[in-house]
Protein backbone atom coordinates (compact mmCIF):
# COMPACT_ATOMS: atom_id res chain seq x y z
CA UNK A 1 0.00 0.00 0.00
CA UNK A 2 2.85 2.39 0.78
CA UNK A 3 4.40 1.56 -2.60
CA UNK A 4 1.07 2.46 -4.22
CA UNK A 5 1.17 5.94 -2.68
CA UNK A 6 -1.35 5.31 0.12
CA UNK A 7 -0.45 7.18 3.31
CA UNK A 8 0.33 5.34 6.55
CA UNK A 9 -2.92 6.29 8.33
CA UNK A 10 -5.10 5.01 5.49
CA UNK A 11 -2.94 1.90 5.16
CA UNK A 12 -3.43 1.14 8.84
CA UNK A 13 -7.18 1.65 8.49
CA UNK A 14 -7.30 -0.92 5.69
CA UNK A 15 -5.06 -3.39 7.55
CA UNK A 16 -7.14 -2.93 10.72
CA UNK A 17 -10.41 -3.61 8.91
CA UNK A 18 -8.95 -6.84 7.47
CA UNK A 19 -7.64 -8.10 10.83
CA UNK A 20 -9.50 -11.19 12.01
CA UNK A 21 -8.34 -11.14 15.63
CA UNK A 22 -9.56 -8.53 18.07
CA UNK A 23 -6.13 -7.91 19.65
CA UNK A 24 -4.52 -7.39 16.23
CA UNK A 25 -7.22 -4.90 15.25
CA UNK A 26 -6.73 -3.07 18.53
CA UNK A 27 -2.95 -2.98 17.93
CA UNK A 28 -3.33 -1.37 14.49
CA UNK A 29 -5.83 1.14 15.82
CA UNK A 30 -3.47 2.10 18.66
CA UNK A 31 -0.57 2.60 16.24
CA UNK A 32 -2.79 4.71 13.96
CA UNK A 33 -3.88 6.84 16.91
CA UNK A 34 -0.25 7.49 17.92
CA UNK A 35 0.66 8.45 14.36
CA UNK A 36 -2.30 10.87 14.14
CA UNK A 37 -1.04 12.47 17.36
CA UNK A 38 2.35 13.09 15.73
CA UNK A 39 4.46 10.02 16.48
CA UNK A 40 6.50 8.27 13.81
CA UNK A 41 5.66 4.73 12.75
CA UNK A 42 8.75 3.32 14.48
CA UNK A 43 7.96 5.23 17.69
CA UNK A 44 4.36 3.95 17.66
CA UNK A 45 5.59 0.39 17.08
CA UNK A 46 8.05 0.67 19.96
CA UNK A 47 5.41 2.14 22.27
CA UNK A 48 3.07 -0.78 21.60
CA UNK A 49 5.62 -3.25 22.96
CA UNK A 50 4.58 -5.83 20.34
CA UNK A 51 7.55 -5.48 18.00
CA UNK A 52 11.21 -6.45 18.37
CA UNK A 53 14.10 -3.99 18.40
CA UNK A 54 15.10 -5.41 15.04
CA UNK A 55 11.76 -4.43 13.48
CA UNK A 56 11.41 -0.99 15.07
CA UNK A 57 15.02 -0.06 14.36
CA UNK A 58 14.72 -1.15 10.72
CA UNK A 59 11.56 0.95 10.27
CA UNK A 60 13.23 3.92 11.99
CA UNK A 61 16.13 3.72 9.54
CA UNK A 62 13.64 3.57 6.67
CA UNK A 63 11.89 6.71 7.95
CA UNK A 64 15.13 8.64 8.40
CA UNK A 65 16.56 7.60 5.02
CA UNK A 66 13.32 8.04 3.08
CA UNK A 67 13.35 4.34 2.12
CA UNK A 68 10.49 3.13 4.31
CA UNK A 69 8.83 1.34 1.39
CA UNK A 70 12.01 -0.62 0.66
CA UNK A 71 12.65 -1.46 4.32
CA UNK A 72 9.10 -2.70 4.88
CA UNK A 73 9.31 -4.75 1.68
CA UNK A 74 12.56 -6.33 2.88
CA UNK A 75 10.99 -7.12 6.25
CA UNK A 76 8.05 -8.68 4.43
CA UNK A 77 10.39 -10.85 2.34
CA UNK A 78 12.32 -11.85 5.48
CA UNK A 79 9.24 -13.07 7.36
CA UNK A 80 7.68 -14.65 4.29
CA UNK A 81 10.80 -16.74 3.69
CA UNK A 82 11.10 -17.58 7.39
CA UNK A 83 7.48 -18.79 7.50
CA UNK A 84 7.90 -20.70 4.23
CA UNK A 85 11.00 -22.46 5.57
CA UNK A 86 9.22 -23.35 8.80
CA UNK A 87 6.29 -24.83 6.85
CA UNK A 88 8.62 -26.94 4.72
CA UNK A 89 10.34 -28.33 7.81
CA UNK A 90 6.99 -29.07 9.48
CA UNK A 91 5.74 -30.80 6.32
CA UNK A 92 8.91 -32.89 6.07
CA UNK A 93 8.78 -34.12 9.66
CA UNK A 94 5.03 -34.18 10.37
CA UNK A 95 4.38 -37.59 8.78
CA UNK A 96 7.29 -39.39 10.51
CA UNK A 97 6.35 -37.80 13.85
CA UNK A 98 2.68 -38.80 13.51
CA UNK A 99 3.59 -42.36 12.50
CA UNK A 100 6.13 -42.68 15.32
CA UNK A 101 3.66 -41.32 17.88
CA UNK A 102 1.02 -43.75 16.67
CA UNK A 103 3.53 -46.59 16.85
CA UNK A 104 4.50 -45.73 20.42
CA UNK A 105 0.82 -45.58 21.40
CA UNK A 106 0.14 -48.93 19.72
CA UNK A 107 3.13 -50.59 21.41
CA UNK A 108 2.09 -49.16 24.79
CA UNK A 109 -1.47 -50.49 24.29
CA UNK A 110 -0.18 -53.95 23.39
CA UNK A 111 2.15 -54.10 26.41
CA UNK A 112 -0.51 -52.76 28.77
CA UNK A 113 -3.57 -54.78 27.67
CA UNK A 114 -2.91 -57.39 24.96
CA UNK A 115 0.16 -59.17 26.34
CA UNK A 116 -1.38 -59.67 29.86
CA UNK A 117 -4.38 -61.38 28.21
CA UNK A 118 -2.07 -63.88 26.52
CA UNK A 119 -0.16 -64.34 29.80
CA UNK A 120 -3.37 -65.47 31.50
CA UNK A 121 -3.98 -68.00 28.71
CA UNK A 122 -0.45 -69.39 29.08
CA UNK A 123 -0.92 -69.81 32.84
CA UNK A 124 -4.10 -71.87 32.30
CA UNK A 125 -3.17 -74.15 29.46
CA UNK A 126 0.60 -74.35 29.40
CA UNK A 127 2.58 -75.45 32.44
CA UNK A 128 5.79 -75.79 30.46
CA UNK A 129 8.56 -73.24 30.39
CA UNK A 130 7.80 -70.45 27.92
CA UNK A 131 10.15 -69.65 25.00
CA UNK A 132 12.75 -67.02 25.78
CA UNK A 133 11.29 -64.38 23.46
CA UNK A 134 7.81 -64.90 24.95
CA UNK A 135 9.09 -64.61 28.50
CA UNK A 136 11.01 -61.45 27.56
CA UNK A 137 7.87 -59.78 26.14
CA UNK A 138 5.84 -60.81 29.19
CA UNK A 139 8.50 -59.42 31.54
CA UNK A 140 8.60 -56.22 29.50
CA UNK A 141 4.82 -55.95 29.72
CA UNK A 142 4.91 -56.51 33.49
CA UNK A 143 7.57 -53.84 33.91
CA UNK A 144 5.61 -51.42 31.73
CA UNK A 145 2.35 -52.03 33.64
CA UNK A 146 4.05 -51.68 37.03
CA UNK A 147 5.71 -48.37 36.13
CA UNK A 148 3.05 -46.92 33.81
CA UNK A 149 1.75 -44.29 36.26
CA UNK A 150 5.29 -43.40 37.31
CA UNK A 151 6.27 -42.98 33.67
CA UNK A 152 3.31 -40.69 32.95
CA UNK A 153 4.07 -38.56 36.01
CA UNK A 154 7.74 -38.42 35.03
CA UNK A 155 6.81 -37.38 31.47
CA UNK A 156 4.60 -34.52 32.68
CA UNK A 157 7.30 -33.46 35.16
CA UNK A 158 9.87 -33.33 32.33
CA UNK A 159 7.49 -31.25 30.18
CA UNK A 160 6.91 -28.79 33.04
CA UNK A 161 10.65 -28.65 33.74
CA UNK A 162 11.38 -28.02 30.07
CA UNK A 163 9.00 -25.05 29.84
CA UNK A 164 10.37 -23.60 33.09
CA UNK A 165 14.06 -23.71 32.09
CA UNK A 166 13.97 -23.51 28.28
CA UNK A 167 14.85 -19.81 28.25
CA UNK A 168 17.69 -20.04 30.76
CA UNK A 169 21.18 -19.65 29.30
CA UNK A 170 22.65 -22.78 30.94
CA UNK A 171 19.90 -24.96 29.48
CA UNK A 172 20.05 -23.36 26.03
CA UNK A 173 23.83 -23.83 25.98
CA UNK A 174 23.63 -27.47 27.07
CA UNK A 175 20.68 -28.33 24.79
CA UNK A 176 22.21 -26.67 21.70
CA UNK A 177 25.53 -28.50 22.19
CA UNK A 178 23.76 -31.86 22.39
CA UNK A 179 21.45 -31.07 19.46
CA UNK A 180 24.36 -30.08 17.20
CA UNK A 181 26.07 -33.42 17.86
CA UNK A 182 23.06 -35.43 16.69
CA UNK A 183 23.91 -36.91 13.26
CA UNK A 184 22.16 -35.23 10.32
CA UNK A 185 19.64 -33.35 12.49
CA UNK A 186 22.33 -31.26 14.17
CA UNK A 187 23.74 -30.12 10.83
CA UNK A 188 20.26 -29.26 9.53
CA UNK A 189 19.52 -27.18 12.63
CA UNK A 190 22.86 -25.35 12.36
CA UNK A 191 22.23 -24.46 8.72
CA UNK A 192 18.69 -23.30 9.47
CA UNK A 193 20.01 -20.69 11.89
CA UNK A 194 22.96 -19.78 9.66
CA UNK A 195 20.45 -19.14 6.89
CA UNK A 196 18.43 -16.87 9.20
CA UNK A 197 21.64 -15.14 10.29
CA UNK A 198 22.53 -14.40 6.66
CA UNK A 199 18.95 -13.35 5.88
CA UNK A 200 18.95 -10.86 8.74
CA UNK A 201 22.40 -9.51 7.88
CA UNK A 202 21.36 -9.04 4.24
CA UNK A 203 18.32 -7.02 5.31
CA UNK A 204 20.31 -4.85 7.74
CA UNK A 205 23.16 -4.26 5.29
CA UNK A 206 20.69 -3.24 2.57
CA UNK A 207 19.15 -0.79 5.02
CA UNK A 208 22.66 0.69 5.55
CA UNK A 209 22.67 -0.20 9.24
CA UNK A 210 26.19 0.13 10.73
CA UNK A 211 27.82 -3.26 11.21
CA UNK A 212 28.11 -2.99 15.00
CA UNK A 213 24.43 -2.01 15.32
CA UNK A 214 23.48 -4.91 13.05
CA UNK A 215 25.38 -7.37 15.25
CA UNK A 216 23.71 -6.00 18.38
CA UNK A 217 20.26 -6.30 16.82
CA UNK A 218 20.94 -9.86 15.73
CA UNK A 219 21.83 -10.84 19.29
CA UNK A 220 18.24 -10.07 20.30
CA UNK A 221 16.52 -11.98 17.53
CA UNK A 222 18.57 -14.94 16.28
CA UNK A 223 17.26 -17.40 18.91
CA UNK A 224 20.17 -19.87 18.69
CA UNK A 225 22.53 -19.88 21.66
CA UNK A 226 25.85 -20.74 19.88
CA UNK A 227 25.35 -17.86 17.44
CA UNK A 228 24.16 -15.50 20.18
CA UNK A 229 27.27 -16.34 22.22
CA UNK A 230 29.52 -15.73 19.22
CA UNK A 231 27.86 -12.37 18.53
CA UNK A 232 28.79 -11.18 22.03
CA UNK A 233 32.47 -11.72 21.21
CA UNK A 234 32.13 -10.43 17.64
CA UNK A 235 30.60 -7.19 18.97
CA UNK A 236 33.57 -6.75 21.30
CA UNK A 237 36.08 -7.58 18.54
CA UNK A 238 34.52 -5.08 16.11
CA UNK A 239 34.83 -2.33 18.72
CA UNK A 240 38.52 -3.22 19.06
CA UNK A 241 39.08 -2.89 15.32
CA UNK A 242 38.92 -6.51 14.20
CA UNK A 243 37.32 -7.40 10.88
CA UNK A 244 34.07 -9.37 10.89
CA UNK A 245 35.54 -12.44 9.21
CA UNK A 246 38.50 -12.53 11.62
CA UNK A 247 36.20 -12.60 14.63
CA UNK A 248 33.84 -15.18 13.10
CA UNK A 249 36.79 -17.49 12.37
CA UNK A 250 37.11 -18.17 16.08
CA UNK A 251 33.76 -20.01 16.25
CA UNK A 252 33.11 -23.47 14.84
CA UNK A 253 29.43 -22.74 14.22
CA UNK A 254 30.41 -20.74 11.10
CA UNK A 255 31.61 -22.54 7.96
CA UNK A 256 35.11 -21.81 6.64
CA UNK A 257 33.66 -21.14 3.21
CA UNK A 258 31.23 -18.63 4.70
CA UNK A 259 34.09 -16.82 6.46
CA UNK A 260 36.16 -16.72 3.25
CA UNK A 261 33.29 -15.18 1.28
CA UNK A 262 32.64 -12.59 4.01
CA UNK A 263 36.33 -11.66 3.92
CA UNK A 264 36.09 -10.96 0.18
CA UNK A 265 32.80 -9.08 0.69
CA UNK A 266 34.40 -6.81 3.30
CA UNK A 267 37.26 -6.02 0.94
CA UNK A 268 34.94 -5.01 -1.91
CA UNK A 269 32.17 -3.57 0.32
CA UNK A 270 29.49 -6.02 -0.90
CA UNK A 271 28.35 -7.59 2.35
CA UNK A 272 24.65 -7.38 1.47
CA UNK A 273 25.13 -9.30 -1.81
CA UNK A 274 27.28 -12.01 -0.24
CA UNK A 275 24.90 -12.51 2.68
CA UNK A 276 22.04 -12.76 0.17
CA UNK A 277 23.81 -15.50 -1.79
CA UNK A 278 24.79 -17.36 1.39
CA UNK A 279 21.19 -17.14 2.60
CA UNK A 280 19.94 -18.76 -0.60
CA UNK A 281 22.55 -21.53 -0.46
CA UNK A 282 21.77 -22.39 3.16
CA UNK A 283 18.01 -22.32 2.59
CA UNK A 284 18.30 -24.53 -0.51
CA UNK A 285 20.51 -26.97 1.39
CA UNK A 286 18.04 -27.10 4.31
CA UNK A 287 15.13 -27.73 1.92
CA UNK A 288 17.01 -30.58 0.24
CA UNK A 289 18.11 -32.17 3.53
CA UNK A 290 14.69 -31.96 5.19
CA UNK A 291 12.97 -33.49 2.16
CA UNK A 292 15.58 -36.25 2.07
CA UNK A 293 15.31 -36.95 5.80
CA UNK A 294 11.52 -37.11 5.57
CA UNK A 295 11.66 -39.53 2.63
CA UNK A 296 14.26 -41.77 4.29
CA UNK A 297 12.62 -41.81 7.72
CA UNK A 298 9.19 -42.94 6.50
CA UNK A 299 10.17 -46.46 5.33
CA UNK A 300 12.49 -47.00 8.32
CA UNK A 301 9.71 -46.12 10.76
CA UNK A 302 7.27 -48.44 8.98
CA UNK A 303 9.87 -51.26 9.03
CA UNK A 304 10.51 -50.65 12.75
CA UNK A 305 6.80 -50.80 13.56
CA UNK A 306 6.33 -53.94 11.47
CA UNK A 307 9.30 -55.68 13.13
CA UNK A 308 8.20 -54.87 16.66
CA UNK A 309 4.58 -55.86 16.09
CA UNK A 310 5.76 -59.02 14.33
CA UNK A 311 8.07 -59.92 17.24
CA UNK A 312 5.24 -59.45 19.74
CA UNK A 313 2.84 -61.58 17.67
CA UNK A 314 5.40 -64.36 17.19
CA UNK A 315 6.25 -64.28 20.90
CA UNK A 316 2.57 -64.57 21.86
CA UNK A 317 1.61 -67.30 19.38
CA UNK A 318 4.77 -69.41 19.63
CA UNK A 319 3.67 -71.15 22.89
CA UNK A 320 0.29 -71.91 21.29
CA UNK A 321 1.99 -73.54 18.32
CA UNK A 322 4.13 -75.59 20.69
CA UNK A 323 1.05 -76.58 22.69
CA UNK A 324 -0.85 -77.67 19.58
CA UNK A 325 2.17 -79.70 18.44
CA UNK A 326 2.38 -81.41 21.85
CA UNK A 327 -1.33 -82.27 21.79
CA UNK A 328 -1.06 -83.64 18.25
CA UNK A 329 1.80 -85.89 19.26
Secondary structure as a PSIPRED ss2 file (coil, helix, strand):
# PSIPRED VFORMAT (PSIPRED V4.0)

   1 X C   1.000  0.000  0.000
   2 X C   1.000  0.000  0.000
   3 X C   1.000  0.000  0.000
   4 X C   1.000  0.000  0.000
   5 X C   1.000  0.000  0.000
   6 X C   1.000  0.000  0.000
   7 X C   1.000  0.000  0.000
   8 X H   0.000  1.000  0.000
   9 X H   0.000  1.000  0.000
  10 X H   0.000  1.000  0.000
  11 X H   0.000  1.000  0.000
  12 X H   0.000  1.000  0.000
  13 X H   0.000  1.000  0.000
  14 X H   0.000  1.000  0.000
  15 X H   0.000  1.000  0.000
  16 X H   0.000  1.000  0.000
  17 X H   0.000  1.000  0.000
  18 X H   0.000  1.000  0.000
  19 X C   1.000  0.000  0.000
  20 X C   1.000  0.000  0.000
  21 X C   1.000  0.000  0.000
  22 X H   0.000  1.000  0.000
  23 X H   0.000  1.000  0.000
  24 X H   0.000  1.000  0.000
  25 X H   0.000  1.000  0.000
  26 X H   0.000  1.000  0.000
  27 X H   0.000  1.000  0.000
  28 X H   0.000  1.000  0.000
  29 X H   0.000  1.000  0.000
  30 X H   0.000  1.000  0.000
  31 X H   0.000  1.000  0.000
  32 X H   0.000  1.000  0.000
  33 X H   0.000  1.000  0.000
  34 X H   0.000  1.000  0.000
  35 X H   0.000  1.000  0.000
  36 X H   0.000  1.000  0.000
  37 X C   1.000  0.000  0.000
  38 X C   1.000  0.000  0.000
  39 X C   1.000  0.000  0.000
  40 X C   1.000  0.000  0.000
  41 X H   0.000  1.000  0.000
  42 X H   0.000  1.000  0.000
  43 X H   0.000  1.000  0.000
  44 X H   0.000  1.000  0.000
  45 X H   0.000  1.000  0.000
  46 X H   0.000  1.000  0.000
  47 X H   0.000  1.000  0.000
  48 X H   0.000  1.000  0.000
  49 X C   1.000  0.000  0.000
  50 X C   1.000  0.000  0.000
  51 X C   1.000  0.000  0.000
  52 X C   1.000  0.000  0.000
  53 X H   0.000  1.000  0.000
  54 X H   0.000  1.000  0.000
  55 X H   0.000  1.000  0.000
  56 X H   0.000  1.000  0.000
  57 X H   0.000  1.000  0.000
  58 X H   0.000  1.000  0.000
  59 X H   0.000  1.000  0.000
  60 X H   0.000  1.000  0.000
  61 X H   0.000  1.000  0.000
  62 X H   0.000  1.000  0.000
  63 X H   0.000  1.000  0.000
  64 X H   0.000  1.000  0.000
  65 X H   0.000  1.000  0.000
  66 X C   1.000  0.000  0.000
  67 X C   1.000  0.000  0.000
  68 X H   0.000  1.000  0.000
  69 X H   0.000  1.000  0.000
  70 X H   0.000  1.000  0.000
  71 X H   0.000  1.000  0.000
  72 X H   0.000  1.000  0.000
  73 X H   0.000  1.000  0.000
  74 X H   0.000  1.000  0.000
  75 X H   0.000  1.000  0.000
  76 X H   0.000  1.000  0.000
  77 X H   0.000  1.000  0.000
  78 X H   0.000  1.000  0.000
  79 X H   0.000  1.000  0.000
  80 X H   0.000  1.000  0.000
  81 X H   0.000  1.000  0.000
  82 X H   0.000  1.000  0.000
  83 X H   0.000  1.000  0.000
  84 X H   0.000  1.000  0.000
  85 X H   0.000  1.000  0.000
  86 X H   0.000  1.000  0.000
  87 X H   0.000  1.000  0.000
  88 X H   0.000  1.000  0.000
  89 X H   0.000  1.000  0.000
  90 X H   0.000  1.000  0.000
  91 X H   0.000  1.000  0.000
  92 X H   0.000  1.000  0.000
  93 X H   0.000  1.000  0.000
  94 X H   0.000  1.000  0.000
  95 X H   0.000  1.000  0.000
  96 X H   0.000  1.000  0.000
  97 X H   0.000  1.000  0.000
  98 X H   0.000  1.000  0.000
  99 X H   0.000  1.000  0.000
 100 X H   0.000  1.000  0.000
 101 X H   0.000  1.000  0.000
 102 X H   0.000  1.000  0.000
 103 X H   0.000  1.000  0.000
 104 X H   0.000  1.000  0.000
 105 X H   0.000  1.000  0.000
 106 X H   0.000  1.000  0.000
 107 X H   0.000  1.000  0.000
 108 X H   0.000  1.000  0.000
 109 X H   0.000  1.000  0.000
 110 X H   0.000  1.000  0.000
 111 X H   0.000  1.000  0.000
 112 X H   0.000  1.000  0.000
 113 X H   0.000  1.000  0.000
 114 X H   0.000  1.000  0.000
 115 X H   0.000  1.000  0.000
 116 X H   0.000  1.000  0.000
 117 X H   0.000  1.000  0.000
 118 X H   0.000  1.000  0.000
 119 X H   0.000  1.000  0.000
 120 X H   0.000  1.000  0.000
 121 X H   0.000  1.000  0.000
 122 X H   0.000  1.000  0.000
 123 X H   0.000  1.000  0.000
 124 X H   0.000  1.000  0.000
 125 X H   0.000  1.000  0.000
 126 X C   1.000  0.000  0.000
 127 X C   1.000  0.000  0.000
 128 X C   1.000  0.000  0.000
 129 X C   1.000  0.000  0.000
 130 X C   1.000  0.000  0.000
 131 X C   1.000  0.000  0.000
 132 X H   0.000  1.000  0.000
 133 X H   0.000  1.000  0.000
 134 X H   0.000  1.000  0.000
 135 X H   0.000  1.000  0.000
 136 X H   0.000  1.000  0.000
 137 X H   0.000  1.000  0.000
 138 X H   0.000  1.000  0.000
 139 X H   0.000  1.000  0.000
 140 X H   0.000  1.000  0.000
 141 X H   0.000  1.000  0.000
 142 X H   0.000  1.000  0.000
 143 X H   0.000  1.000  0.000
 144 X H   0.000  1.000  0.000
 145 X H   0.000  1.000  0.000
 146 X H   0.000  1.000  0.000
 147 X C   1.000  0.000  0.000
 148 X H   0.000  1.000  0.000
 149 X H   0.000  1.000  0.000
 150 X H   0.000  1.000  0.000
 151 X H   0.000  1.000  0.000
 152 X H   0.000  1.000  0.000
 153 X H   0.000  1.000  0.000
 154 X H   0.000  1.000  0.000
 155 X H   0.000  1.000  0.000
 156 X H   0.000  1.000  0.000
 157 X H   0.000  1.000  0.000
 158 X H   0.000  1.000  0.000
 159 X H   0.000  1.000  0.000
 160 X H   0.000  1.000  0.000
 161 X H   0.000  1.000  0.000
 162 X H   0.000  1.000  0.000
 163 X H   0.000  1.000  0.000
 164 X H   0.000  1.000  0.000
 165 X H   0.000  1.000  0.000
 166 X C   1.000  0.000  0.000
 167 X C   1.000  0.000  0.000
 168 X C   1.000  0.000  0.000
 169 X H   0.000  1.000  0.000
 170 X H   0.000  1.000  0.000
 171 X H   0.000  1.000  0.000
 172 X H   0.000  1.000  0.000
 173 X H   0.000  1.000  0.000
 174 X H   0.000  1.000  0.000
 175 X H   0.000  1.000  0.000
 176 X H   0.000  1.000  0.000
 177 X H   0.000  1.000  0.000
 178 X H   0.000  1.000  0.000
 179 X H   0.000  1.000  0.000
 180 X H   0.000  1.000  0.000
 181 X H   0.000  1.000  0.000
 182 X C   1.000  0.000  0.000
 183 X C   1.000  0.000  0.000
 184 X C   1.000  0.000  0.000
 185 X H   0.000  1.000  0.000
 186 X H   0.000  1.000  0.000
 187 X H   0.000  1.000  0.000
 188 X H   0.000  1.000  0.000
 189 X H   0.000  1.000  0.000
 190 X H   0.000  1.000  0.000
 191 X H   0.000  1.000  0.000
 192 X H   0.000  1.000  0.000
 193 X H   0.000  1.000  0.000
 194 X H   0.000  1.000  0.000
 195 X H   0.000  1.000  0.000
 196 X H   0.000  1.000  0.000
 197 X H   0.000  1.000  0.000
 198 X H   0.000  1.000  0.000
 199 X H   0.000  1.000  0.000
 200 X H   0.000  1.000  0.000
 201 X H   0.000  1.000  0.000
 202 X H   0.000  1.000  0.000
 203 X H   0.000  1.000  0.000
 204 X H   0.000  1.000  0.000
 205 X H   0.000  1.000  0.000
 206 X H   0.000  1.000  0.000
 207 X C   1.000  0.000  0.000
 208 X C   1.000  0.000  0.000
 209 X C   1.000  0.000  0.000
 210 X C   1.000  0.000  0.000
 211 X H   0.000  1.000  0.000
 212 X H   0.000  1.000  0.000
 213 X H   0.000  1.000  0.000
 214 X H   0.000  1.000  0.000
 215 X H   0.000  1.000  0.000
 216 X H   0.000  1.000  0.000
 217 X H   0.000  1.000  0.000
 218 X H   0.000  1.000  0.000
 219 X H   0.000  1.000  0.000
 220 X C   1.000  0.000  0.000
 221 X C   1.000  0.000  0.000
 222 X C   1.000  0.000  0.000
 223 X C   1.000  0.000  0.000
 224 X C   1.000  0.000  0.000
 225 X H   0.000  1.000  0.000
 226 X H   0.000  1.000  0.000
 227 X H   0.000  1.000  0.000
 228 X H   0.000  1.000  0.000
 229 X H   0.000  1.000  0.000
 230 X H   0.000  1.000  0.000
 231 X H   0.000  1.000  0.000
 232 X H   0.000  1.000  0.000
 233 X H   0.000  1.000  0.000
 234 X H   0.000  1.000  0.000
 235 X H   0.000  1.000  0.000
 236 X H   0.000  1.000  0.000
 237 X H   0.000  1.000  0.000
 238 X H   0.000  1.000  0.000
 239 X H   0.000  1.000  0.000
 240 X C   1.000  0.000  0.000
 241 X C   1.000  0.000  0.000
 242 X C   1.000  0.000  0.000
 243 X C   1.000  0.000  0.000
 244 X H   0.000  1.000  0.000
 245 X H   0.000  1.000  0.000
 246 X H   0.000  1.000  0.000
 247 X H   0.000  1.000  0.000
 248 X H   0.000  1.000  0.000
 249 X C   1.000  0.000  0.000
 250 X C   1.000  0.000  0.000
 251 X C   1.000  0.000  0.000
 252 X C   1.000  0.000  0.000
 253 X C   1.000  0.000  0.000
 254 X C   1.000  0.000  0.000
 255 X C   1.000  0.000  0.000
 256 X H   0.000  1.000  0.000
 257 X H   0.000  1.000  0.000
 258 X H   0.000  1.000  0.000
 259 X H   0.000  1.000  0.000
 260 X H   0.000  1.000  0.000
 261 X H   0.000  1.000  0.000
 262 X H   0.000  1.000  0.000
 263 X H   0.000  1.000  0.000
 264 X H   0.000  1.000  0.000
 265 X H   0.000  1.000  0.000
 266 X H   0.000  1.000  0.000
 267 X H   0.000  1.000  0.000
 268 X H   0.000  1.000  0.000
 269 X C   1.000  0.000  0.000
 270 X C   1.000  0.000  0.000
 271 X H   0.000  1.000  0.000
 272 X H   0.000  1.000  0.000
 273 X H   0.000  1.000  0.000
 274 X H   0.000  1.000  0.000
 275 X H   0.000  1.000  0.000
 276 X H   0.000  1.000  0.000
 277 X H   0.000  1.000  0.000
 278 X H   0.000  1.000  0.000
 279 X H   0.000  1.000  0.000
 280 X H   0.000  1.000  0.000
 281 X H   0.000  1.000  0.000
 282 X H   0.000  1.000  0.000
 283 X H   0.000  1.000  0.000
 284 X H   0.000  1.000  0.000
 285 X H   0.000  1.000  0.000
 286 X H   0.000  1.000  0.000
 287 X H   0.000  1.000  0.000
 288 X H   0.000  1.000  0.000
 289 X H   0.000  1.000  0.000
 290 X H   0.000  1.000  0.000
 291 X H   0.000  1.000  0.000
 292 X H   0.000  1.000  0.000
 293 X H   0.000  1.000  0.000
 294 X H   0.000  1.000  0.000
 295 X H   0.000  1.000  0.000
 296 X H   0.000  1.000  0.000
 297 X H   0.000  1.000  0.000
 298 X H   0.000  1.000  0.000
 299 X H   0.000  1.000  0.000
 300 X H   0.000  1.000  0.000
 301 X H   0.000  1.000  0.000
 302 X H   0.000  1.000  0.000
 303 X H   0.000  1.000  0.000
 304 X H   0.000  1.000  0.000
 305 X H   0.000  1.000  0.000
 306 X H   0.000  1.000  0.000
 307 X H   0.000  1.000  0.000
 308 X H   0.000  1.000  0.000
 309 X H   0.000  1.000  0.000
 310 X H   0.000  1.000  0.000
 311 X H   0.000  1.000  0.000
 312 X H   0.000  1.000  0.000
 313 X H   0.000  1.000  0.000
 314 X H   0.000  1.000  0.000
 315 X H   0.000  1.000  0.000
 316 X H   0.000  1.000  0.000
 317 X H   0.000  1.000  0.000
 318 X H   0.000  1.000  0.000
 319 X H   0.000  1.000  0.000
 320 X H   0.000  1.000  0.000
 321 X H   0.000  1.000  0.000
 322 X H   0.000  1.000  0.000
 323 X H   0.000  1.000  0.000
 324 X H   0.000  1.000  0.000
 325 X H   0.000  1.000  0.000
 326 X H   0.000  1.000  0.000
 327 X H   0.000  1.000  0.000
 328 X H   0.000  1.000  0.000
 329 X C   1.000  0.000  0.000
